[in-house]
């Protein structure tokens, strides 16, 4: 019971930490967009001190991994036997943009040999 409690506590801690970090990233991104971008592009007219701050913020934001959703269910296998493929997808988003894309995971399936159709019949008289 103590082990289960420890596992749940650690899981909740990790979940809370990821939510806090996600909020921090969103706050930093909002600040970067408002202070460092002009019409969606880096501002050219910033003072050197502000340029350095913007460069540091951008470096931190670029270090944040992309956000990907949960994997979907695998598709049906493409073959009943002899080897086929099944795939699943998930949607990802880059932290610095609204760009979305899908990642695909493919696995082999039904690699068992296919049964031979027919078979031996009865011997016939000569």
Secondary structure, 3 states (H helix, E strand, C coil): CHHHHHHHHHHHHHHHHHHHHHHHHHHHHHHHHHHHEECCEECCCCCHHHHHHHHHHHHHHHHCCCEECCCCCCCCCCCCCCCEEEEEEEEEECCCCCCEEEEEEEEEECCCCCCCCCCCCCCCCC
